[in-house]
Amino acid sequence: MRIKLAVLNHDEKFLKRLSDIFQKRYSDAINMTCFSDNVVFYKNIEELKPDIILLDETDMVDQSSLPQNIITGVFSEEPDRNEIHGYPVVFKYQKAEKICQDILNLYDCTFSEEMIPVLKESGTRIVLFTSAQGGCGTSVAAASYTLRCVKDQKKVIYISLDNFGNSNLYFSGENEYSFSDVIHFLKEKNGNLYRKIDSLIQKDLSGVHFFNPCRNACDMMELQDEELYVLLYNLAKHGRYEEIIIDYSRDLNVRILEIMKRYSDRIVYVTDGSPEGMDKFQRFCEAVETIEDRDPCNITEKAVLLYNRFVSGGRMISESMFPVAAGILNYEDVSGKDLLEKIAGLDSLTRI
């Protein structure tokens, strides 16, 4: 990943020192072009097509002359400023290593295709729990698996992407922040995104990390696909979590297909074994086969089948394109966190 950075600053000595240091130490990460003259800067910026622009704090930003969808920040001589003219600040007089990190933090706010290999190389395993069948307990299965990971001394985070999903049915945190705030920060595209997201993460007494649900279900509908990928990238790239568990059940839309094809390391399809559930599973498999024929990918190789709330009269399919990972009975008299504890104690979950 090599970021293209354009710097406009009227302190030519500072520019020279900064350029020399970045050329020697950070040229593999950042390709820097410096300007001390506004006219020359605005004349060349369109052709340069930088990923990030850092402006002089003494200038008013000529937004009409800046290309669209480019991250913009400001170099400041004041160490405690967070933003100037509405743009995130990079402190001018600090170690070059810290300046470089602040610039990389700015870049974390927008999606790039180069995030995909970084996500894969992070060592963080992304596990998607999904189903085309409603009422089979996909969320309970995902939350139980998350709890099991923690019991096995893994560092994990649970993320529900369902519009009406409610992580507070299973986990409890100490602050009032919600996934609505996560979406807000993702849309702001300001600096220090990782640290902002980190401040919103809740921690259950069990040790599970998670986000409180959106304050309003409509907020989840505002989350764009690229913003979701930026979130996953930021959670994975620092190696903080061994696994990210995504709870997301719905039709085969673009978002869930992208998660299955490009981001998931394991796909757990949940069904209760009922005739209706197995019919939907078969149709899901047929759709996956068609998708793999049209766009070569390895959904099938990553997928396993999990029977949950296995119903009386239910059946396990004799020949399935997904291997069976686990089976969970229907615990009729147990719910909430007690149910999670029961399911999390099943050793079969370790096969996921």
N, C-alpha and C positions, 0 to 999 in steps of 0.2 A: 504494500500500500504506500504510494508516494503522493502526498497532498501537494497541490499547486497553491502557493500562497503569494498574494500581492500585498506589499506594504507601502503605504503612503505616510511619510513622516518628514518633517522639515528639519530635523536634527540630523545633519549629514554624518557627523562623527558617530552618532549612535547607530545609524544605518550601516555604516562601514563595519563597525565592530560586530554588529549582529549578523551581517551577511557573511563575514569571515568565519565566525564561530559556527554558524549553521552549515556552511560549506564543508568545514572540517569534520564536524561531529554528527550532523543530522541530515546530510544530503540524501541518505537512503530512505528517509521518511518524509522530508519536506523539500520541495523545490521552490525556493524563495526568489521573488523578483521585487526589487526595491525601487521606489520613486520618491523624490524630494520635491517635485514640481506637480502641482495640481493639474495643470493643462496637459502635461505629458501623460500623467496617470489616467485621466478620464479619456484621453485620446486612444490609449492602447488597451484599456481594460476589457473592452468587448472582444478583441482579437485574442487576448491572453487567455480568456476563459478560466480564471482561477477557481478553486474550490472555496477558498477563504480570502477575504479582504480585511486587512487591519489598517484603520485610518488614524490620522493625527487628531488628538482630542480638541485641538484648537479650531478645527474646521467644522462647518456645518455640512452635513452629508447631502450631496446632490443625488437623491434617490433616483431621479429620472434618468441619470446617466449611468446608473449601475445595472449590470445584467440581472435578470430575474433568477430567483432560486440560488443565490450565492450567499454563503454565511458571511455576515459582516460583524466585525468587532472593532474596538477602539483601543489603542495604546494610551495608557494614562500614567502620569507622573505621580499620582496619588495612590498609595497602596490599599486604601480601604474603600475605593469606589467599586460598586458592583455593576453599574451601567452608566453610559453617557449617551444622550440623544436616543435612549431606548435600546442601545446596543450593549452587549456584554463587554466587559473590560478585561484587558490583559495588562498587568502592572509592568511598566517599562523597566524599572530599576530592580531587577531580581536576577538570580542566576539563570544562565541560558537554558539549563536543564528544565527549570520550572517554567520558563517562557514556552519552551517546546511542548511540555506537558499541557499547559493551558491551551495552546493551539490545537493539540490533539483532542482535548476535551470539547472544544468548539466543534470539531469535525464529527464527534460522536453523535451530534444532534440530528444528522441527516443520513438517509439511507444511501448506500453505495453497493454496487455489485461486489466490491472487494470485501464487504463485510462477511460474505458467505463463507469463503475459506477460513477467515479468522474465527468465525463462529465454530466451524468444524474442528479447527486445530486447537481450540481452547481447552479441550478435555472435558467440557461440560456435556452431559448426555441429556438430550431433550426427549421427553416421553409424552406422547399425545394420547389421551383417553378420549374416545369418540364412539358414537353409535348413530345409526339411522333410526333406531327404535327409542321412542320416548318411554319413560317410566321404568327403565331397567336398572336404574341406579348407577349411571355412569359417574356422576359426581361423587357419590359415596365411595365407589371403587377407586377413583382417582385420589380422593382425600385419604382413604385408608392406606393406599400404596405409599403416599407421601409420609404418613405417620410411620409406616413400617421402615422406610428408608432412614428416618431419624432414629428409630430404635436400633437400627444397624449401624449407627454412628456416621451416617452420611449427612452432608450439608446440602439441603434441598430447599426449593421454593415452589409453592403451589400457586398457579395462576388460573383463575376461571375467566374464560372469554365469552361465556354465555350471557346474553343480554339480561336475563333474569337470574343469573347465578348468584349465590349468596354464600361466600366463604365463611361468614360468621355462624352458619349452622354447624360448622365443624371446628373452627378455630377462633380464638379471641385475642385481640391486641390491646395495647395500652393507649394509643392516641387516636385522634378523630379523623386522621387523613384517610382518603379512600382512593380507589382506582380512578375516580374522576380527576383527582389531582395529578396522577401519573399522566393521564391523557393531556391535561392542561400543559404540563411541562414539555411533553413531547411536541406539542403544537407550537410552543414558544420558540423552539429551536435556539435557545440561548446556551451559554457555556455551562460547564460543570454539571452536565446532565446526570452523570453517574452518581455524583454526590447528592443531587436533588432526589433522584429516585431512591437512593439508599435511605434517605430520611423518611420516606413514605412506607418503607417495608415494616410490616408488623411481625412480632414474634410471639407465637403461642407458648404457653407454659410447657408444652410437650417438646418445644424446640423447633417446631415447624415455622418456616418463614412464609409469609403470604401477604396479599393486599386486601384491605377491606373492600367490600363490593362498592360499585358506583353509587353515589347518593341518589341518582335517578337512572333508571334503565336506559333512558334515551342517551345518556352520556356515552355508554358503550357503543352506541351506533355511530358516534362521531369519530371513533378510532379508525384511522386509515391503515391499510395493509402495511405500507412502508414504515409507519410509526410503530407498529407491532414488532417489525423486524429490528428496528433501532433499539427497542426495549430489550429484546432477546439478546442482541449483540452486547449491550451494555451490562446485562446481568451475567453473561457468559465470559466476556473477554478478560476479565480480571481473575478468572479462576476461582471466584468465591464459592460457587455452587458446583457440586458434583453432578447434580441433576436438576433440571427445570421440568416440573410436571404441569402440563397444559390440560385443562378440562374444557373440552369444546365439542359439543354435539349439535349438529345441524345438517342441512342438505349439503351436497357437494358443491359449495360455492368456490370462488377463486381463492379466498383466503385459506380455507381448510385444505384445498388441494396443494397450495404452495407450502403450507406447513408440512403436509405429508411427504411431498416430493423433495423439498430442498432443505428442510430444517430438522425434521424429526429423525432421531436415531432408533426409536421404537414407537410403533403404533399399536395401541391396545383397543381392539374393537370389543364392545360390551354388548351382550345379549342375555336374555333370561331363559332361552331355550323353548319359548312358547312357539306355536305354529306361526303366529304373526311376526314374532321376532326373528325366527329363522328365515321366513320369506324375505324380510327386509335385508337380512344378512346376505342371502343369496343374490339379491338384486344389487347390493353394495359391491359384492365380489365381481359381478358381471360388469359393473361400471368401472371398477379398478382395472380389469383386464382391458377394456376399451381404451382407458386413459393411457395405460402402459403401451398399447399398440400404437397410439397416435403420437405419444411423446415419451420416448424411452426413459424410464425411471425405475426405481427399485422399491415401490410401495409394498409389493407382496413380500419381498425378502425381509422387510422391517416389521411386518405385522404379525400379531398374535391375537388369539381369540380368548376372551375371558367370559365365563358364564357367571352371572351374578343374579341374585334373587331367583335361583333356579326353581321354577314353578312345578307344582304337582302336575304330572302328565307331560312335562317338558321332555325334550329329547336332545341328545347331542348329535350333531350332524356326523355321519359316518365318514365322509370324505370331504375335507375342507382345504381350501388353498392357504388357510392360515393355521398354523399349529396351535393347539390348545395350551395356554399358559397356566390357567388356574380355574377352579370352580368354587363358587361361593353360594352356600345355601341361603334360603330366604328366612332371615331371623325376624319372625313376626312380632315378638314382644320386646324388641330392643330397637332403640333409635338414637339419633344424635351422636354424641361423643362416645357413648357406651358401645354403639354399633361399630364405630371406627376402631375402638380398642379390640373388639372381638375379631374383626376382619384382619386388622393389622397383625394379629398373632398367628395368622396362617402362614406356614412356611412356603406354601405354594406361590405366594406373591413374589418370592425371590426369583422365580423363573421369568418374571417380566423383564 
